[in-house]
Amino acid sequence: MSNSKKLLSLFSGCGGMDLGFEGNFTVPSACINWDMHPNEWYTSLDEHRVKLNKNSFETVFANDILPYAEAAWKTFFKSQGKDVEHIFHTTSIVELVKRHQAGEYVFPENVDVVTGGFPCQDFSVAGKRGGFQSHKNHNNKIDGEVSSEESRGSLYLWMRQVIEITNPKVFVAENVKGLISLGDAKRIIEEDFRTVGSGYLVVPAKVLTAANYGVAQNRERIIFIGLNKAFLKPGIIARIEVGEIDVYPPKTHSAEPTGLQHHFTKSKQVLSNLKEPETTLDPAQAKYSKAKYCKGTQGQTEVNQEGLAPTIRAEHHGNIEYRRLRAEYGGKNRNELAQGLIERRLTVRECARIQSFPDEYEFVFTKKNHDYSLSASGAYKVIGNAVPPLMAFNIAKHLESIWETIFD
């Protein structure tokens, strides 16, 4: 696109944020609020699917250390025509910054946006809550004594350095909601980002719920947005600070809709029209965890077909939630069981659908037909770690809509 904005992506995972910012992917029609968004944002394909049109953002640099993430990211974005071998980097962010400091050309020039879901395990309620004092290093390994500035919990500071190096107009950082309850972590991170370069207007971080943007999932993430003061038009800071301009996207869906909002998208609306694993030709739909029911642990519940799915987790132990579960264990999807459909956990594709990834995004494959391989367990992990692309799309479209208003 002639007016494309360069996006540099850190901690990219399988590309949920990147895909959302770029657009050009399909979602179920039920995920879209036609009453709130301009028609030019979407193209209706049929009664079940909508194509989100291409945005003005173009990913020119991506980074993640996980082989699973590399396999998923490169395979999809290669199918979109990207030169993935030059764009995607598996070196840790610490090493990339050090190489830049040593005089090597690492990061592209004229970057407009930096995004990054810096590692969240150390802030997660489900994790060890190490926060800034992580027991792992920047390569996600336990390796003797870990220096505080290179620990996994302090990697946002290296993201901060990349922002200082590339000087983008906007940065968008993401983490788990649990960060809010970890002492002064939120305030410290906001203050650290405010002092980057000549200064950033860091709008108070906000917890966004994916369900409020059409994602059929009860997923909450804290989002930090910073605007480079050097590029802002005169008077814009005051207008943002008094709330006249909101940098966060408006809610399109709600449990109790008001105005033009739609009701939350139901799980059954995104899981429909999928063949069962035994008959599908999609490898990601054919694979699902065979982990046995284990009462009292995570994932031993059935997805609510008439409501939101639970947060899709990076479940490498196989305890992903059930697509259908027998009544004695609390399952309510009895009609499908009565039809002879087997009790089973969610497939890889069903998890991807709940996360709002399109079916054209491959998640299970071997080197026979691809440059990389990705197992079902690896796919569960990267899908669960991802930012829902549809939520990222809403963030991107809103930034697009205010771009000319706020920047010179």
One Martini backbone bead per residue (centre of mass of N, CA, C, O) as a GRO file, in nm:
protein
  408
    1MET     BB    1   0.098   0.034   0.019
    2SER     BB    2   0.146   0.373  -0.006
    3ASN     BB    3   0.054   0.421   0.321
    4SER     BB    4   0.245   0.256   0.471
    5LYS     BB    5   0.323   0.109   0.790
    6LYS     BB    6   0.581   0.032   0.989
    7LEU     BB    7   0.631  -0.288   1.155
    8LEU     BB    8   0.762  -0.383   1.475
    9SER     BB    9   0.806  -0.713   1.608
   10LEU     BB   10   0.785  -0.843   1.938
   11PHE     BB   11   0.723  -1.126   2.062
   12SER     BB   12   0.539  -1.264   1.821
   13GLY     BB   13   0.509  -1.545   1.779
   14CYS     BB   14   0.255  -1.643   1.548
   15GLY     BB   15   0.102  -1.342   1.483
   16GLY     BB   16  -0.152  -1.197   1.605
   17MET     BB   17  -0.072  -0.896   1.594
   18ASP     BB   18   0.022  -0.883   1.299
   19LEU     BB   19  -0.240  -0.976   1.167
   20GLY     BB   20  -0.422  -0.754   1.286
   21PHE     BB   21  -0.264  -0.510   1.163
   22GLU     BB   22  -0.288  -0.609   0.858
   23GLY     BB   23  -0.496  -0.807   0.794
   24ASN     BB   24  -0.632  -1.015   0.566
   25PHE     BB   25  -0.878  -1.192   0.708
   26THR     BB   26  -1.080  -1.441   0.846
   27VAL     BB   27  -1.416  -1.444   0.987
   28PRO     BB   28  -1.683  -1.477   1.146
   29SER     BB   29  -1.970  -1.297   1.119
   30ALA     BB   30  -2.035  -1.288   1.434
   31CYS     BB   31  -1.771  -1.093   1.499
   32ILE     BB   32  -1.929  -0.858   1.364
   33ASN     BB   33  -1.994  -0.495   1.361
   34TRP     BB   34  -2.187  -0.333   1.134
   35ASP     BB   35  -2.287  -0.071   1.305
   36MET     BB   36  -1.980   0.050   1.371
   37HIS     BB   37  -1.839  -0.027   1.103
   38PRO     BB   38  -1.712   0.020   0.820
   39ASN     BB   39  -1.752  -0.136   0.516
   40GLU     BB   40  -1.438  -0.116   0.426
   41TRP     BB   41  -1.334  -0.333   0.637
   42TYR     BB   42  -1.520  -0.536   0.472
   43THR     BB   43  -1.590  -0.872   0.327
   44SER     BB   44  -1.835  -1.064   0.210
   45LEU     BB   45  -1.846  -1.412   0.136
   46ASP     BB   46  -2.077  -1.523   0.329
   47GLU     BB   47  -2.290  -1.626   0.582
   48HIS     BB   48  -2.014  -1.704   0.765
   49ARG     BB   49  -1.803  -1.498   0.620
   50VAL     BB   50  -1.527  -1.263   0.670
   51LYS     BB   51  -1.326  -1.008   0.527
   52LEU     BB   52  -1.049  -0.852   0.632
   53ASN     BB   53  -0.903  -0.593   0.536
   54LYS     BB   54  -0.645  -0.417   0.449
   55ASN     BB   55  -0.406  -0.252   0.603
   56SER     BB   56  -0.139  -0.003   0.660
   57PHE     BB   57   0.020  -0.232   0.785
   58GLU     BB   58   0.376  -0.349   0.787
   59THR     BB   59   0.573  -0.616   0.836
   60VAL     BB   60   0.948  -0.587   0.881
   61PHE     BB   61   0.967  -0.715   1.182
   62ALA     BB   62   1.051  -1.021   1.362
   63ASN     BB   63   1.034  -1.188   1.701
   64ASP     BB   64   1.150  -1.519   1.821
   65ILE     BB   65   1.270  -1.807   2.014
   66LEU     BB   66   1.052  -2.003   1.922
   67PRO     BB   67   1.016  -2.262   1.707
   68TYR     BB   68   0.706  -2.267   1.689
   69ALA     BB   69   0.676  -1.971   1.604
   70GLU     BB   70   0.845  -1.977   1.352
   71ALA     BB   71   0.683  -2.190   1.196
   72ALA     BB   72   0.411  -2.039   1.193
   73TRP     BB   73   0.491  -1.760   1.086
   74LYS     BB   74   0.641  -1.838   0.822
   75THR     BB   75   0.421  -2.008   0.688
   76PHE     BB   76   0.206  -1.791   0.665
   77PHE     BB   77   0.367  -1.533   0.552
   78LYS     BB   78   0.463  -1.676   0.299
   79SER     BB   79   0.169  -1.709   0.180
   80GLN     BB   80   0.168  -1.370   0.170
   81GLY     BB   81   0.468  -1.287   0.036
   82LYS     BB   82   0.693  -1.297   0.238
   83ASP     BB   83   1.031  -1.238   0.352
   84VAL     BB   84   1.091  -1.429   0.617
   85GLU     BB   85   1.407  -1.460   0.641
   86HIS     BB   86   1.438  -1.135   0.685
   87ILE     BB   87   1.214  -1.075   0.912
   88PHE     BB   88   1.272  -1.324   1.088
   89HIS     BB   89   1.391  -1.354   1.438
   90THR     BB   90   1.553  -1.582   1.682
   91THR     BB   91   1.684  -1.380   1.836
   92SER     BB   92   1.725  -1.226   2.105
   93ILE     BB   93   1.671  -0.909   2.217
   94VAL     BB   94   1.940  -0.878   2.360
   95GLU     BB   95   2.125  -0.950   2.119
   96LEU     BB   96   2.018  -0.740   1.922
   97VAL     BB   97   2.099  -0.491   2.085
   98LYS     BB   98   2.401  -0.557   2.110
   99ARG     BB   99   2.455  -0.553   1.805
  100HIS     BB  100   2.380  -0.259   1.767
  101GLN     BB  101   2.590  -0.144   1.975
  102ALA     BB  102   2.830  -0.275   1.784
  103GLY     BB  103   2.727  -0.166   1.475
  104GLU     BB  104   2.495  -0.328   1.373
  105TYR     BB  105   2.258  -0.401   1.136
  106VAL     BB  106   1.916  -0.467   1.251
  107PHE     BB  107   1.717  -0.233   1.230
  108PRO     BB  108   1.491  -0.070   1.080
  109GLU     BB  109   1.384   0.205   0.920
  110ASN     BB  110   1.112   0.399   0.964
  111VAL     BB  111   0.942   0.332   1.208
  112ASP     BB  112   0.601   0.344   1.333
  113VAL     BB  113   0.571   0.054   1.484
  114VAL     BB  114   0.572  -0.102   1.809
  115THR     BB  115   0.547  -0.439   1.913
  116GLY     BB  116   0.476  -0.629   2.234
  117GLY     BB  117   0.468  -0.947   2.414
  118PHE     BB  118   0.594  -0.962   2.682
  119PRO     BB  119   0.669  -1.175   2.902
  120CYS     BB  120   0.410  -1.334   3.132
  121GLN     BB  121   0.480  -1.553   3.347
  122ASP     BB  122   0.582  -1.345   3.584
  123PHE     BB  123   0.261  -1.216   3.598
  124SER     BB  124   0.101  -1.461   3.635
  125VAL     BB  125  -0.128  -1.623   3.829
  126ALA     BB  126  -0.038  -1.917   3.716
  127GLY     BB  127   0.234  -1.857   3.810
  128LYS     BB  128   0.520  -1.750   4.010
  129ARG     BB  129   0.539  -1.435   4.037
  130GLY     BB  130   0.831  -1.289   3.977
  131GLY     BB  131   0.849  -1.080   3.775
  132PHE     BB  132   1.142  -0.909   3.761
  133GLN     BB  133   1.249  -1.180   3.930
  134SER     BB  134   1.343  -1.395   3.744
  135HIS     BB  135   1.462  -1.742   3.691
  136LYS     BB  136   1.498  -1.645   3.393
  137ASN     BB  137   1.619  -1.583   3.095
  138HIS     BB  138   1.606  -1.449   2.770
  139ASN     BB  139   1.596  -1.774   2.673
  140ASN     BB  140   1.413  -1.936   2.880
  141LYS     BB  141   1.644  -2.012   3.100
  142ILE     BB  142   1.810  -2.202   3.340
  143ASP     BB  143   2.134  -2.021   3.412
  144GLY     BB  144   2.200  -1.978   3.687
  145GLU     BB  145   2.275  -1.662   3.727
  146VAL     BB  146   2.044  -1.394   3.695
  147SER     BB  147   2.028  -1.104   3.567
  148SER     BB  148   1.800  -0.858   3.601
  149GLU     BB  149   1.833  -0.724   3.302
  150GLU     BB  150   1.813  -1.047   3.172
  151SER     BB  151   1.550  -1.124   3.255
  152ARG     BB  152   1.238  -1.217   3.168
  153GLY     BB  153   1.094  -0.984   3.351
  154SER     BB  154   1.293  -0.747   3.189
  155LEU     BB  155   1.229  -0.733   2.870
  156TYR     BB  156   1.087  -0.455   2.844
  157LEU     BB  157   1.359  -0.293   2.850
  158TRP     BB  158   1.442  -0.395   2.563
  159MET     BB  159   1.204  -0.279   2.423
  160ARG     BB  160   1.271   0.008   2.500
  161GLN     BB  161   1.537   0.016   2.334
  162VAL     BB  162   1.406  -0.027   2.058
  163ILE     BB  163   1.240   0.229   2.069
  164GLU     BB  164   1.485   0.419   2.091
  165ILE     BB  165   1.618   0.332   1.822
  166THR     BB  166   1.348   0.363   1.620
  167ASN     BB  167   1.137   0.589   1.681
  168PRO     BB  168   0.835   0.565   1.700
  169LYS     BB  169   0.512   0.680   1.709
  170VAL     BB  170   0.430   0.384   1.815
  171PHE     BB  171   0.335   0.178   2.097
  172VAL     BB  172   0.253  -0.179   2.169
  173ALA     BB  173   0.180  -0.338   2.475
  174GLU     BB  174   0.164  -0.677   2.622
  175ASN     BB  175  -0.031  -0.843   2.889
  176VAL     BB  176  -0.131  -0.964   3.169
  177LYS     BB  177  -0.357  -0.889   3.412
  178GLY     BB  178  -0.173  -0.973   3.666
  179LEU     BB  179   0.014  -0.721   3.670
  180ILE     BB  180  -0.165  -0.528   3.841
  181SER     BB  181  -0.127  -0.716   4.121
  182LEU     BB  182   0.200  -0.651   4.105
  183GLY     BB  183   0.219  -0.406   4.260
  184ASP     BB  184   0.413  -0.157   4.067
  185ALA     BB  185   0.440  -0.259   3.771
  186LYS     BB  186   0.269  -0.071   3.599
  187ARG     BB  187   0.397   0.200   3.683
  188ILE     BB  188   0.690   0.132   3.609
  189ILE     BB  189   0.647   0.078   3.309
  190GLU     BB  190   0.528   0.351   3.234
  191GLU     BB  191   0.774   0.520   3.325
  192ASP     BB  192   0.986   0.386   3.141
  193PHE     BB  193   0.839   0.465   2.869
  194ARG     BB  194   0.827   0.784   2.900
  195THR     BB  195   1.168   0.811   2.876
  196VAL     BB  196   1.187   0.777   2.583
  197GLY     BB  197   1.386   0.970   2.455
  198SER     BB  198   1.187   1.263   2.411
  199GLY     BB  199   0.916   1.124   2.466
  200TYR     BB  200   0.614   0.970   2.598
  201LEU     BB  201   0.276   0.917   2.568
  202VAL     BB  202   0.142   0.732   2.834
  203VAL     BB  203  -0.128   0.577   2.845
  204PRO     BB  204  -0.316   0.440   3.052
  205ALA     BB  205  -0.344   0.137   3.116
  206LYS     BB  206  -0.549  -0.131   2.971
  207VAL     BB  207  -0.805  -0.360   3.005
  208LEU     BB  208  -0.873  -0.600   2.763
  209THR     BB  209  -1.153  -0.765   2.621
  210ALA     BB  210  -1.200  -0.975   2.365
  211ALA     BB  211  -1.518  -0.990   2.370
  212ASN     BB  212  -1.546  -0.670   2.297
  213TYR     BB  213  -1.432  -0.773   1.978
  214GLY     BB  214  -1.574  -1.072   1.897
  215VAL     BB  215  -1.446  -1.270   2.082
  216ALA     BB  216  -1.508  -1.612   2.197
  217GLN     BB  217  -1.359  -1.490   2.480
  218ASN     BB  218  -1.229  -1.479   2.823
  219ARG     BB  219  -0.999  -1.240   2.753
  220GLU     BB  220  -0.730  -1.075   2.933
  221ARG     BB  221  -0.548  -0.764   2.863
  222ILE     BB  222  -0.276  -0.559   2.890
  223ILE     BB  223  -0.242  -0.223   2.754
  224PHE     BB  224   0.022  -0.038   2.602
  225ILE     BB  225   0.030   0.313   2.501
  226GLY     BB  226   0.255   0.503   2.288
  227LEU     BB  227   0.341   0.851   2.212
  228ASN     BB  228   0.528   1.049   2.015
  229LYS     BB  229   0.588   1.376   2.084
  230ALA     BB  230   0.749   1.463   1.819
  231PHE     BB  231   0.467   1.391   1.630
  232LEU     BB  232   0.269   1.563   1.765
  233LYS     BB  233   0.029   1.770   1.767
  234PRO     BB  234  -0.084   2.047   1.869
  235GLY     BB  235  -0.290   1.973   2.158
  236ILE     BB  236  -0.319   1.656   2.182
  237ILE     BB  237  -0.247   1.588   2.471
  238ALA     BB  238  -0.485   1.732   2.605
  239ARG     BB  239  -0.711   1.572   2.454
  240ILE     BB  240  -0.628   1.300   2.577
  241GLU     BB  241  -0.624   1.369   2.887
  242VAL     BB  242  -0.949   1.454   2.878
  243GLY     BB  243  -1.089   1.238   2.658
  244GLU     BB  244  -1.144   1.331   2.358
  245ILE     BB  245  -0.915   1.118   2.298
  246ASP     BB  246  -0.908   0.772   2.218
  247VAL     BB  247  -0.667   0.509   2.181
  248TYR     BB  248  -0.888   0.315   2.234
  249PRO     BB  249  -1.106   0.093   2.142
  250PRO     BB  250  -1.420   0.041   2.094
  251LYS     BB  251  -1.679  -0.135   2.187
  252THR     BB  252  -1.868  -0.398   2.008
  253HIS     BB  253  -1.916  -0.585   2.264
  254SER     BB  254  -2.161  -0.736   2.501
  255ALA     BB  255  -2.349  -0.859   2.760
  256GLU     BB  256  -2.482  -0.549   2.769
  257PRO     BB  257  -2.592  -0.383   2.531
  258THR     BB  258  -2.513  -0.060   2.390
  259GLY     BB  259  -2.638   0.083   2.142
  260LEU     BB  260  -2.434  -0.064   1.882
  261GLN     BB  261  -2.392  -0.305   2.026
  262HIS     BB  262  -2.316  -0.638   2.063
  263HIS     BB  263  -2.331  -0.945   2.142
  264PHE     BB  264  -2.168  -1.182   2.235
  265THR     BB  265  -1.987  -1.424   2.107
  266LYS     BB  266  -2.040  -1.748   2.046
  267SER     BB  267  -1.893  -2.046   2.038
  268LYS     BB  268  -2.081  -2.181   1.819
  269GLN     BB  269  -2.019  -1.956   1.598
  270VAL     BB  270  -1.700  -2.055   1.565
  271LEU     BB  271  -1.751  -2.390   1.558
  272SER     BB  272  -1.883  -2.405   1.306
  273ASN     BB  273  -1.833  -2.596   1.020
  274LEU     BB  274  -1.691  -2.851   1.148
  275LYS     BB  275  -1.530  -3.123   1.125
  276GLU     BB  276  -1.444  -3.408   1.234
  277PRO     BB  277  -1.144  -3.556   1.290
  278GLU     BB  278  -1.220  -3.821   1.116
  279THR     BB  279  -1.308  -3.626   0.837
  280THR     BB  280  -1.090  -3.433   0.803
  281LEU     BB  281  -0.833  -3.235   0.610
  282ASP     BB  282  -0.742  -3.087   0.868
  283PRO     BB  283  -0.479  -3.123   1.078
  284ALA     BB  284  -0.585  -2.926   1.311
  285GLN     BB  285  -0.864  -3.092   1.339
  286ALA     BB  286  -0.736  -3.387   1.388
  287LYS     BB  287  -0.609  -3.258   1.649
  288TYR     BB  288  -0.605  -3.386   1.992
  289SER     BB  289  -0.619  -3.422   2.314
  290LYS     BB  290  -0.578  -3.733   2.528
  291ALA     BB  291  -0.623  -3.637   2.795
  292LYS     BB  292  -0.732  -3.717   3.088
  293TYR     BB  293  -0.943  -3.692   3.324
  294CYS     BB  294  -0.876  -3.432   3.595
  295LYS     BB  295  -0.976  -3.354   3.875
  296GLY     BB  296  -0.893  -3.015   3.978
  297THR     BB  297  -0.794  -2.917   3.704
  298GLN     BB  298  -0.717  -2.780   3.434
  299GLY     BB  299  -0.952  -2.832   3.167
  300GLN     BB  300  -1.228  -2.988   3.310
  301THR     BB  301  -1.415  -2.845   3.091
  302GLU     BB  302  -1.680  -2.725   2.910
  303VAL     BB  303  -1.772  -2.558   2.652
  304ASN     BB  304  -1.977  -2.284   2.612
  305GLN     BB  305  -2.198  -2.261   2.355
  306GLU     BB  306  -2.378  -1.998   2.481
  307GLY     BB  307  -2.090  -1.869   2.520
  308LEU     BB  308  -1.791  -1.828   2.644
  309ALA     BB  309  -1.482  -1.903   2.628
  310PRO     BB  310  -1.213  -1.975   2.763
  311THR     BB  311  -0.901  -1.925   2.807
  312ILE     BB  312  -0.652  -1.981   2.596
  313ARG     BB  313  -0.390  -2.188   2.655
  314ALA     BB  314  -0.048  -2.289   2.687
  315GLU     BB  315  -0.108  -2.628   2.641
  316HIS     BB  316   0.145  -2.879   2.691
  317HIS     BB  317  -0.024  -3.106   2.874
  318GLY     BB  318  -0.339  -3.130   2.746
  319ASN     BB  319  -0.546  -2.942   2.936
  320ILE     BB  320  -0.774  -2.890   2.748
  321GLU     BB  321  -1.066  -2.822   2.680
  322TYR     BB  322  -1.387  -2.927   2.614
  323ARG     BB  323  -1.618  -2.991   2.366
  324ARG     BB  324  -1.709  -3.266   2.511
  325LEU     BB  325  -1.890  -3.381   2.811
  326ARG     BB  326  -1.992  -3.567   3.038
  327ALA     BB  327  -2.233  -3.531   3.279
  328GLU     BB  328  -2.070  -3.639   3.534
  329TYR     BB  329  -1.857  -3.383   3.467
  330GLY     BB  330  -2.062  -3.132   3.355
  331GLY     BB  331  -2.184  -3.178   3.094
  332LYS     BB  332  -2.419  -3.024   2.825
  333ASN     BB  333  -2.357  -3.167   2.536
  334ARG     BB  334  -2.585  -3.404   2.467
  335ASN     BB  335  -2.667  -3.409   2.169
  336GLU     BB  336  -2.393  -3.498   2.049
  337LEU     BB  337  -2.365  -3.758   2.211
  338ALA     BB  338  -2.638  -3.878   2.105
  339GLN     BB  339  -2.514  -3.880   1.799
  340GLY     BB  340  -2.208  -4.017   1.857
  341LEU     BB  341  -2.022  -3.815   1.961
  342ILE     BB  342  -1.730  -3.771   2.104
  343GLU     BB  343  -1.543  -3.741   2.368
  344ARG     BB  344  -1.354  -3.424   2.380
  345ARG     BB  345  -1.120  -3.214   2.307
  346LEU     BB  346  -0.989  -2.957   2.176
  347THR     BB  347  -0.877  -2.858   1.897
  348VAL     BB  348  -0.659  -2.674   1.734
  349ARG     BB  349  -0.867  -2.527   1.553
  350GLU     BB  350  -1.064  -2.445   1.779
  351CYS     BB  351  -0.863  -2.266   1.924
  352ALA     BB  352  -0.815  -2.078   1.684
  353ARG     BB  353  -1.105  -1.982   1.653
  354ILE     BB  354  -1.131  -1.859   1.940
  355GLN     BB  355  -0.878  -1.662   1.869
  356SER     BB  356  -0.933  -1.569   1.548
  357PHE     BB  357  -0.818  -1.756   1.352
  358PRO     BB  358  -0.775  -1.858   1.046
  359ASP     BB  359  -0.797  -2.141   0.846
  360GLU     BB  360  -0.535  -2.056   0.668
  361TYR     BB  361  -0.392  -2.115   0.933
  362GLU     BB  362  -0.140  -2.310   0.994
  363PHE     BB  363  -0.061  -2.565   1.274
  364VAL     BB  364  -0.019  -2.855   1.124
  365PHE     BB  365   0.307  -2.987   1.028
  366THR     BB  366   0.547  -3.093   0.791
  367LYS     BB  367   0.840  -3.120   0.594
  368LYS     BB  368   0.718  -3.243   0.337
  369ASN     BB  369   0.549  -2.942   0.267
  370HIS     BB  370   0.767  -2.783   0.439
  371ASP     BB  371   1.018  -2.601   0.610
  372TYR     BB  372   0.853  -2.700   0.857
  373SER     BB  373   0.749  -2.802   1.187
  374LEU     BB  374   0.423  -2.877   1.362
  375SER     BB  375   0.284  -2.961   1.642
  376ALA     BB  376   0.020  -2.982   1.847
  377SER     BB  377   0.164  -2.888   2.107
  378GLY     BB  378   0.290  -2.634   1.973
  379ALA     BB  379   0.023  -2.508   1.882
  380TYR     BB  380  -0.110  -2.468   2.154
  381LYS     BB  381   0.107  -2.274   2.259
  382VAL     BB  382   0.091  -2.039   2.042
  383ILE     BB  383  -0.211  -1.987   2.062
  384GLY     BB  384  -0.221  -1.925   2.375
  385ASN     BB  385  -0.004  -1.676   2.346
  386ALA     BB  386  -0.184  -1.509   2.176
  387VAL     BB  387  -0.314  -1.255   2.011
  388PRO     BB  388  -0.607  -1.174   1.907
  389PRO     BB  389  -0.651  -1.065   1.593
  390LEU     BB  390  -0.923  -0.912   1.630
  391MET     BB  391  -0.825  -0.724   1.853
  392ALA     BB  392  -0.585  -0.606   1.695
  393PHE     BB  393  -0.756  -0.491   1.466
  394ASN     BB  394  -0.904  -0.280   1.642
  395ILE     BB  395  -0.653  -0.127   1.727
  396ALA     BB  396  -0.552  -0.058   1.441
  397LYS     BB  397  -0.806   0.089   1.327
  398HIS     BB  398  -0.806   0.311   1.539
  399LEU     BB  399  -0.530   0.426   1.478
  400GLU     BB  400  -0.594   0.491   1.186
  401SER     BB  401  -0.840   0.691   1.248
  402ILE     BB  402  -0.627   0.898   1.425
  403TRP     BB  403  -0.358   0.962   1.283
  404GLU     BB  404  -0.416   1.243   1.135
  405THR     BB  405  -0.497   1.390   1.403
  406ILE     BB  406  -0.218   1.343   1.584
  407PHE     BB  407  -0.021   1.359   1.335
  408ASP     BB  408   0.218   1.522   1.125
   0.00000   0.00000   0.00000
